[in-house]
Amino acid sequence: MAKASSVKRLPSGRLQYNGETFPGFNKVQRTPGQKKKFKVLAKKGADVKKVTFGDPNMSIKKSNPKNKASYCARSSGIKGANDKFSANYWSRRMWDC
């Protein structure tokens, strides 16, 4: 974890953190060609952390309500369901759990 003071605001309005740019705090963006499908610069109080999550080879099929119910039930028991610095938190937000 780092402090929010280590994040630099660029003239374009985007944020720069460790050489990577982000649209803002707590805003998910895709990462094409990376090991994970999404990344987010999570901010909790004065602390910030880059969180990556999602399998890039997996397609999300949210159209079936059973898929959503199954995922939400499965992921609810995983540690970090309510912690902004965990991948599970952001993944569950993508599914609206």
C-alpha positions as CSV (number, residue, x, y, z in Angstrom):
1,M,0.0,0.0,0.0
2,A,1.1,3.5,-0.7
3,K,-0.2,6.9,0.3
4,A,-2.4,9.0,-2.0
5,S,0.3,11.6,-2.1
6,S,2.3,9.1,-4.3
7,V,-0.3,9.5,-7.0
8,K,0.3,12.3,-9.6
9,R,-2.6,14.1,-11.4
10,L,-1.7,14.5,-15.1
11,P,-2.8,17.5,-17.2
12,S,-5.3,15.3,-18.9
13,G,-7.0,14.7,-15.6
14,R,-5.9,11.0,-15.4
15,L,-3.9,9.7,-12.5
16,Q,-0.4,8.3,-12.7
17,Y,0.8,5.6,-10.2
18,N,4.0,3.6,-10.5
19,G,4.3,4.5,-14.2
20,E,0.7,3.4,-15.1
21,T,-2.2,5.7,-15.8
22,F,-5.7,5.3,-14.4
23,P,-9.0,7.2,-15.2
24,G,-9.4,7.9,-11.5
25,F,-9.7,6.3,-8.1
26,N,-12.0,3.3,-7.8
27,K,-12.7,3.2,-11.5
28,V,-12.2,-0.2,-13.2
29,Q,-10.5,-0.3,-16.6
30,R,-9.6,-3.2,-19.0
31,T,-6.0,-4.3,-19.4
32,P,-5.6,-5.8,-22.8
33,G,-2.6,-8.2,-23.3
34,Q,-1.9,-8.5,-19.5
35,K,-2.1,-11.4,-17.0
36,K,-5.4,-10.1,-15.6
37,K,-8.5,-8.7,-17.4
38,F,-9.1,-5.6,-15.3
39,K,-7.3,-3.2,-13.0
40,V,-8.3,-0.4,-10.6
41,L,-6.5,2.1,-8.5
42,A,-8.3,1.5,-5.2
43,K,-8.4,4.3,-2.6
44,K,-9.4,3.7,1.0
45,G,-8.9,6.8,3.2
46,A,-5.4,8.1,2.5
47,D,-4.1,4.7,1.2
48,V,-4.0,3.6,-2.4
49,K,-3.3,0.2,-4.1
50,K,-3.4,-1.1,-7.6
51,V,-5.7,-4.2,-7.7
52,T,-5.8,-6.5,-10.7
53,F,-8.5,-9.2,-11.2
54,G,-10.2,-11.4,-13.7
55,D,-9.0,-14.1,-16.0
56,P,-8.3,-12.7,-19.5
57,N,-9.3,-16.0,-21.2
58,M,-12.7,-16.2,-19.5
59,S,-15.8,-14.6,-21.0
60,I,-18.5,-13.2,-18.7
61,K,-22.0,-14.4,-19.4
62,K,-24.2,-12.2,-17.3
63,S,-27.2,-12.7,-19.4
64,N,-28.2,-15.9,-17.6
65,P,-29.5,-15.1,-14.0
66,K,-28.4,-18.5,-12.8
67,N,-24.8,-17.6,-13.7
68,K,-25.0,-14.5,-11.5
69,A,-26.7,-16.3,-8.6
70,S,-24.1,-19.0,-8.8
71,Y,-21.1,-16.6,-8.9
72,C,-22.5,-14.5,-6.1
73,A,-23.0,-17.5,-3.8
74,R,-19.6,-18.9,-4.6
75,S,-17.7,-15.6,-4.1
76,S,-19.5,-14.5,-0.9
77,G,-17.4,-16.8,1.2
78,I,-14.1,-15.7,-0.2
79,K,-12.0,-13.5,2.0
80,G,-12.1,-9.8,1.2
81,A,-15.7,-9.5,-0.1
82,N,-16.0,-6.1,1.7
83,D,-12.4,-4.9,1.3
84,K,-11.6,-2.4,-1.5
85,F,-8.1,-3.7,-1.7
86,S,-9.1,-7.2,-2.6
87,A,-9.7,-8.6,-6.1
88,N,-12.9,-10.4,-4.9
89,Y,-14.5,-7.0,-3.9
90,W,-14.0,-5.6,-7.4
91,S,-15.1,-8.8,-9.2
92,R,-18.3,-8.9,-7.1
93,R,-19.0,-5.3,-8.1
94,M,-18.7,-6.2,-11.8
95,W,-21.4,-8.9,-11.2
96,D,-23.5,-6.5,-9.0
97,C,-23.5,-9.0,-6.1
